[in-house]
Amino acid sequence: MANKLFDLFCNHLKTFGELLKGTTENEDEQLLSFVNEAEGKKEFEELVKVTQSSFTDHHDEWYDYKGNIKNYFCNSKCYIDLFNGKKPNIEGLFDSYLKEFQKQEDSITLIAMIEFVDFADELMDFGSFQIRKYSTNELSTLLRNEINKIFYSWAHIDTNKLNKLENQWFICISAPKNIVSPGKRIRPSCFLEPVERKYTKFPKPLESVLKYLTLFEWKHTPDASSQGFTFNIPLILQINESLLAYPTVFSDIPVLETTIVGDQNEQIEIPALRFKLNSSETEQFKNFITDVKNYLDNLKIQENHWEFFETAYDYFYKGFFSEGIEQLLWHVIVIEALIGEKGKGITARLKGRIAKILGNSDKKIFEKLYDFRCDLVHGNVPKKEVFTNHLFEARELSRQVLFWFLNYLNTIQNRSMAQPEGELPTREELLKLIDESVSMRKLTSMLSKLPECFPDVSEWKT
C-alpha cells in the first residue's frame, strides 16, 4: 500500500508540474488556478481515496482527508517551489506526508508578546520554553506568511505590521493542541455545570510559564507619573504545527505603548519600557527562572497534600494581571492562603508569621495592607486612600511570602526523600513549625531537616 501511495503522490505532483510547462507569468492568481485544476483531476482524487484507506485506523469517520491533503501540499511549500522552478525532494516530502497522517495529536506553537520588558540577551532557552526576539523574516516564516498570502489570505499579516514586532520580546512554547484549546465536555441538561477554576484568560501552557515569570522581583516602584508596575501580554499568536491544518485567523496587532527618543532633528519611536535588565540583571533573571521552574516542576503538590500552595499561587498569578484595587485583595488572599488559619487571633498570627518569615518591617507593611483589606471586604468607609504604591507593596509582600514558602516546601520534600520517615507534614503542621510549636515528635524531626536559622532564611528571600 505504501508503494501505491507513493506512486499516487508522485503522479499528483507530476500532473501539477505538467500544468506549469510553458507558463511565462509568475502571478499568485495563476498559481492558484493551477492548484485548483490539478486538485480537480483523477490523480488527486485517487490519492485522497488511497490515503483515506491507508490511515483509517488513525482518524475517525468525520476526518476531512481531502481538505487536509490540500493543506499539506500548500503548507509544505511544494506547490510554491514547483511554481518557482525549484525541484523538491519528493522522497522527503512523502516521508513528511506519512508522518503528518500518523500523528496522534497536533501541537500548537504559542508566541506571546511581553510588553514593557527588555533583556540583554537576544534569546534565553529554558528547555520547555524560550524568551526571545524575532526578526520580521523569522516571524514571517514561523507564521507561514508567504504561504498564507497565496492560499489563505484571511490569515495573512501585512509585513508592515510584522515590522512593528521586531523589537518586542516573546515567550515561545510548543504544547499539544488539546491542552492549549481543550474541548468543552458535553453534559446532559439534567447535570449541573461545574465552574472551571481558571484565574486568567491565558492558555494553560502559557499560564505555567507566566507563573515562573511573575515570581521574579520586577523592580519598578510606582510613582505619581507611573502607569503601571507589571509587564503585559497584549498579543498571543497560535500556530498549528501540523501541515494538514488550516492556519489560525490572527487578531489585529494591538496599539502598543511607545516612547519617542532622539533630538529635534531625528526622533524615533521605541517600545515603552518599565524593566530594562542589563547583562548582570539578565543573568540573575535566567538563574532565578531556572531555579523556580525546577522547584515547581519537582514539587509533588497533590501527592504531598499541599494543594493550599497551588491555590495561593493561582491567586498571586491572578492578582499580578488584575487591575485597580482588586490587586490588593488578591495579594492579601495569597498570604492568608499560605499562613492564615480560621478562628480567633487570626490577625495576630498572620502578623507574627510575617515577622518571623520576612522581618518586623514587613510586618508593619502587612498591618497597613490588612486594614485596607478589612475595610474593603466588610463594607467600611476606608479611613485612608489606597494609592498605587500600596498595590505594589501588596504584590511584593505576597510574592516574597510565596517564594519563601516554595523554598520551604522544597526543602522539606527533598530532605524527607533522602531520609524518609513516613508522611510529610500537613499545612497545619507546617504552620506550627513556623510558630516554633514543636512539642510533637514528628515536628521535632522535621525541624531538624530545616536550616538552623529557620524561619528567617535569607536565601529564601528575594
C-alpha positions in Angstrom: 0.0 0.0 0.0 2.9 2.4 0.8 4.4 1.9 -2.7 1.0 2.6 -4.3 0.5 5.7 -2.2 4.0 6.9 -3.1 3.2 6.5 -6.8 -0.1 8.4 -6.5 1.7 11.1 -4.5 4.3 11.5 -7.4 1.5 11.3 -10.0 -0.3 14.3 -8.4 2.9 16.4 -8.3 3.7 15.3 -11.9 0.2 16.4 -13.0 0.7 19.8 -11.3 4.1 20.1 -12.9 2.7 19.4 -16.4 0.3 22.3 -16.0 3.2 24.7 -15.3 5.0 23.9 -18.6 5.2 26.8 -21.0 3.9 29.4 -18.5 5.6 32.8 -18.6 3.7 34.5 -15.8 4.6 34.3 -12.2 1.4 35.6 -10.5 -0.2 34.2 -7.4 -3.6 34.1 -9.1 -2.2 31.8 -11.8 -0.6 29.6 -9.2 -4.0 29.2 -7.6 -5.7 28.4 -10.8 -3.1 25.6 -11.5 -3.6 24.2 -8.0 -7.4 24.2 -8.4 -7.0 22.5 -11.8 -4.6 19.8 -10.5 -6.7 19.1 -7.5 -9.7 18.6 -9.7 -8.1 15.8 -11.7 -8.5 12.0 -11.1 -4.9 11.7 -9.9 -5.7 13.8 -6.9 -9.0 12.0 -6.2 -7.2 8.7 -6.3 -4.6 10.0 -3.9 -7.3 11.1 -1.5 -9.0 7.7 -1.7 -5.9 5.6 -1.0 -4.7 7.9 1.7 -8.0 7.5 3.5 -7.9 3.7 3.2 -4.3 3.7 4.5 -5.0 5.7 7.6 -8.5 4.7 8.6 -7.2 3.4 12.0 -5.6 6.8 12.8 -8.7 9.0 12.4 -12.4 9.0 12.9 -15.1 8.8 10.2 -15.5 12.6 10.2 -11.9 13.3 9.3 -11.5 15.6 6.3 -8.9 13.8 4.3 -9.4 15.9 1.1 -9.1 19.2 2.9 -6.1 18.1 4.9 -4.3 16.7 1.8 -4.9 20.1 0.1 -3.4 21.8 3.2 -0.4 19.6 3.2 0.6 20.5 -0.4 0.1 24.2 0.3 1.8 24.3 3.8 4.7 22.2 2.7 5.5 24.8 0.0 5.9 22.2 -2.7 3.3 24.0 -4.9 5.2 27.3 -4.5 8.6 25.6 -5.1 7.5 23.9 -8.3 5.9 27.1 -9.5 9.1 29.0 -8.9 11.2 26.4 -10.8 12.6 24.6 -7.8 12.9 20.8 -7.7 11.5 19.5 -4.4 12.8 16.4 -2.6 10.0 14.0 -3.4 11.1 11.3 -1.0 11.5 13.7 1.8 8.1 15.3 1.1 6.4 11.9 1.0 8.0 10.8 4.3 6.7 14.1 5.8 3.3 13.3 4.4 3.2 9.9 6.1 4.3 11.3 9.4 1.7 14.0 9.4 -1.1 11.5 8.9 0.3 9.2 11.5 0.3 11.8 14.3 -2.0 11.0 17.1 -2.3 14.7 18.2 -1.4 18.1 16.8 0.8 20.6 18.6 0.4 24.4 18.8 3.2 26.9 18.9 2.3 29.8 21.2 4.2 33.1 20.9 3.1 35.6 23.5 4.4 39.2 23.5 5.9 40.5 26.7 5.4 44.3 26.8 7.4 46.8 28.8 10.5 44.5 29.2 13.9 44.4 27.7 16.8 41.9 28.3 20.5 42.0 27.5 20.4 38.6 25.7 18.7 38.0 22.3 17.5 34.5 23.2 17.0 32.7 26.5 16.3 29.0 26.4 14.7 27.3 29.4 14.1 23.9 27.9 10.4 23.8 27.7 10.1 27.4 26.5 12.1 30.3 25.2 12.1 34.0 25.7 13.4 35.7 22.6 13.1 38.4 19.9 12.2 37.7 16.3 13.2 39.4 13.1 10.4 40.2 10.6 11.7 37.3 8.4 11.7 34.9 11.3 8.2 35.8 12.3 7.0 35.6 8.7 8.5 32.1 8.4 7.0 30.9 11.7 3.6 32.2 10.7 3.9 30.8 7.1 3.1 34.2 5.9 4.2 33.7 2.4 2.0 30.6 2.1 -0.9 32.3 3.7 -0.7 35.3 1.3 -1.4 32.9 -1.6 -3.6 30.2 -0.2 -5.2 31.6 3.0 -5.4 35.3 2.5 -7.6 35.7 5.6 -4.7 34.6 7.8 -2.0 36.7 6.1 -0.4 39.5 8.2 0.9 42.6 6.4 4.7 42.9 6.5 4.4 46.5 7.8 2.5 45.1 10.9 5.1 42.4 11.4 7.8 45.1 11.3 6.3 46.6 14.4 7.0 43.4 16.3 10.8 43.3 15.6 11.9 44.9 18.8 9.5 43.1 21.0 10.1 40.2 23.3 8.1 37.0 23.1 7.6 33.8 25.1 7.7 30.8 22.7 6.3 27.5 23.8 5.0 24.3 22.0 2.2 22.3 23.5 -0.4 19.7 22.5 -3.5 21.3 20.9 -5.9 19.6 23.3 -4.1 21.4 26.2 -3.9 24.8 24.5 -7.6 24.6 23.5 -9.3 21.8 25.5 -12.7 20.8 24.1 -15.8 21.5 26.2 -17.3 18.5 27.8 -20.9 17.9 26.8 -23.1 17.2 29.8 -26.8 16.1 29.9 -29.1 19.0 30.6 -30.1 17.5 34.0 -26.5 17.8 35.3 -25.2 21.0 36.9 -22.2 22.5 35.1 -19.2 22.9 37.4 -17.4 26.2 37.3 -13.9 25.9 35.9 -11.1 27.0 38.2 -9.4 29.4 35.8 -7.8 32.6 37.1 -6.8 34.4 33.9 -7.6 34.4 30.1 -4.3 32.8 29.1 -4.0 29.3 27.7 -2.8 26.7 30.3 0.7 26.1 28.8 1.4 29.8 28.7 -0.1 30.2 32.2 2.5 27.7 33.5 5.4 29.8 32.1 3.9 33.1 33.3 3.8 31.7 36.8 7.6 31.3 36.7 8.0 34.9 35.4 5.6 36.6 37.9 7.5 35.3 40.9 10.6 37.3 39.7 11.3 40.6 41.5 10.3 43.1 38.9 11.8 46.3 40.3 9.6 49.1 39.2 8.4 51.1 42.2 5.5 53.2 41.0 5.4 57.0 41.4 3.0 59.7 40.6 3.8 59.5 36.9 3.8 55.7 36.7 1.2 54.0 34.5 1.8 50.5 36.0 4.4 48.2 37.5 3.9 44.9 35.7 4.7 43.6 32.3 1.8 43.0 29.9 0.8 40.2 27.5 -1.0 42.2 24.8 -0.7 39.6 22.0 -0.8 35.8 21.7 -0.3 34.1 18.3 -1.2 30.5 17.9 0.4 28.5 15.1 -0.8 24.9 14.4 2.4 22.9 13.7 0.6 20.4 11.6 1.0 20.8 7.8 -2.5 19.3 7.5 -4.2 22.1 9.4 -5.7 25.4 8.2 -3.9 28.4 9.7 -5.4 30.4 12.6 -7.1 33.7 12.0 -4.9 36.2 13.8 -6.3 39.1 15.8 -5.2 42.6 14.9 -1.8 43.6 16.4 -2.7 46.0 19.2 -1.6 49.5 19.6 1.5 49.4 21.8 2.8 52.0 24.2 5.9 53.7 22.8 8.4 56.3 23.8 9.9 59.0 21.5 13.7 59.3 21.7 16.2 61.5 19.8 16.7 65.2 19.3 14.6 67.6 17.2 16.4 66.6 14.0 15.8 62.9 14.3 13.2 61.3 16.5 12.1 57.7 16.6 9.5 55.7 18.4 10.7 52.8 20.5 8.8 50.3 22.7 7.9 51.8 26.2 9.9 50.1 29.0 9.3 49.6 32.7 12.0 47.0 33.1 15.4 47.2 31.3 17.6 44.5 32.6 21.4 44.9 32.0 23.7 41.9 31.5 24.1 41.0 35.2 20.4 41.5 35.8 19.5 39.3 32.8 21.8 36.6 34.1 20.1 36.9 37.5 16.7 36.6 35.8 17.8 33.5 33.9 19.1 31.8 37.1 16.0 32.7 39.1 13.6 31.4 36.4 15.6 28.2 36.1 15.5 27.7 39.8 11.8 28.4 40.2 11.0 26.2 37.2 12.9 23.3 38.8 11.2 23.9 42.2 7.7 24.0 40.8 8.2 21.2 38.3 9.6 18.9 41.1 7.2 19.8 43.9 4.7 17.0 44.4 1.8 19.1 45.5 -1.1 16.6 45.2 1.0 13.7 46.4 2.1 15.6 49.5 -1.5 17.1 50.0 -0.2 20.6 49.8 -2.9 21.9 47.5 -3.2 25.1 49.6 0.1 26.2 48.0 -1.3 25.8 44.5 -4.4 27.8 45.5 -2.2 30.6 46.8 -0.1 30.6 43.7 -3.2 30.8 41.5 -4.4 33.9 43.4 -0.9 35.5 43.2 -1.0 35.0 39.4 -4.5 36.4 39.2 -3.5 39.4 41.2 -0.4 40.1 39.1 -2.6 40.5 36.0 -5.5 42.2 37.7 -6.2 46.0 37.6 -7.1 48.5 40.2 -7.8 47.9 43.8 -8.6 44.2 43.4 -4.9 43.6 43.1 -4.6 44.3 46.8 -7.4 41.9 47.7 -6.0 39.0 45.7 -2.5 39.5 47.1 -3.7 39.6 50.7 -5.6 36.4 49.9 -2.3 34.8 48.8 -0.8 35.5 52.2 -4.0 34.2 54.0 -4.0 31.0 51.9 -0.4 30.4 52.9 -0.2 31.3 56.5 -3.7 32.1 57.7 -6.0 30.0 59.9 -9.6 30.1 61.0 -10.5 31.2 64.5 -9.8 33.9 66.9 -6.5 35.7 66.8 -6.0 35.2 63.0 -4.7 38.7 62.5 -2.2 38.4 65.3 -1.0 35.0 63.9 -0.7 36.4 60.4 1.4 39.4 61.6 3.6 37.1 63.8 4.3 34.7 60.9 5.1 37.6 58.5 7.6 38.9 61.1 9.2 35.5 61.5 9.5 34.9 57.8 10.4 38.4 56.4 11.1 40.6 59.4 9.3 43.3 61.5 9.4 46.0 58.8 7.3 43.8 56.5 5.0 43.1 59.4 4.2 46.8 59.6 3.5 46.9 55.9 1.2 43.9 56.2 -0.7 45.6 59.1 -1.4 48.6 56.9 -2.5 46.4 53.9 -4.6 44.2 56.0 -6.5 47.2 57.4 -7.3 48.2 53.8 -8.4 44.6 53.1 -10.7 44.5 56.1 -12.4 47.8 55.2 -13.0 46.6 51.7 -14.5 43.2 52.5 -16.6 44.4 55.4 -18.1 47.4 53.6 -16.5 50.0 55.8 -15.7 53.5 54.6 -11.9 53.5 54.1 -10.1 55.6 56.7 -7.2 56.3 54.2 -6.8 56.4 50.5 -5.3 53.4 48.7 -2.5 54.5 46.3 -0.6 52.7 43.6 2.4 52.2 45.9 0.1 50.2 48.2 -0.8 47.9 45.4 2.9 47.4 44.6 3.6 46.7 48.3 0.8 44.1 48.4 2.2 42.3 45.4 5.8 42.4 46.7 4.8 41.1 50.1 2.7 38.3 48.7 5.5 37.4 46.2 8.1 37.2 49.0 5.9 35.0 51.2 5.1 32.8 48.2 8.7 32.4 47.2 9.7 31.7 50.8 7.1 29.0 51.0 8.2 27.5 47.7 11.7 27.1 49.2 10.2 25.8 52.5 8.2 23.0 50.8 11.0 22.0 48.5 13.5 21.8 51.4 11.2 19.6 53.4 10.3 17.4 50.4 13.9 17.0 49.3 15.3 16.2 52.8 12.4 13.8 53.5 13.1 11.9 50.3 16.7 11.5 51.3 15.6 10.3 54.8 12.0 9.0 54.5 10.2 8.9 57.8 6.5 8.5 56.9 4.1 11.2 55.7 5.1 14.7 55.1 3.7 17.5 57.3 0.2 18.9 56.7 -0.5 22.6 56.3 -1.3 22.8 60.0 1.9 21.2 61.0 3.9 23.4 58.5 2.5 26.5 60.3 3.3 25.0 63.7 6.9 24.7 62.5 6.9 28.4 61.7 5.4 29.2 65.1 8.1 27.0 66.7 5.4 25.0 68.4 7.4 21.8 68.1 6.2 19.7 71.0 5.1 16.9 68.7 7.8 14.3 68.0 7.1 14.4 64.3 7.6 18.2 64.1 10.9 18.0 66.1 12.1 15.6 63.4 11.1 17.9 60.6 12.7 20.9 62.3 16.0 19.1 62.3 15.9 19.0 58.5 15.5 22.7 58.1 18.2 25.4 58.1 19.4 26.4 61.6 18.2 30.0 61.1 14.7 28.8 60.1 12.3 30.6 59.6 14.5 33.6 58.9 16.3 32.0 55.9 18.0 34.8 53.9 18.4 32.7 50.7 14.7 32.1 50.7 14.0 35.8 50.3 14.4 37.9 47.2 
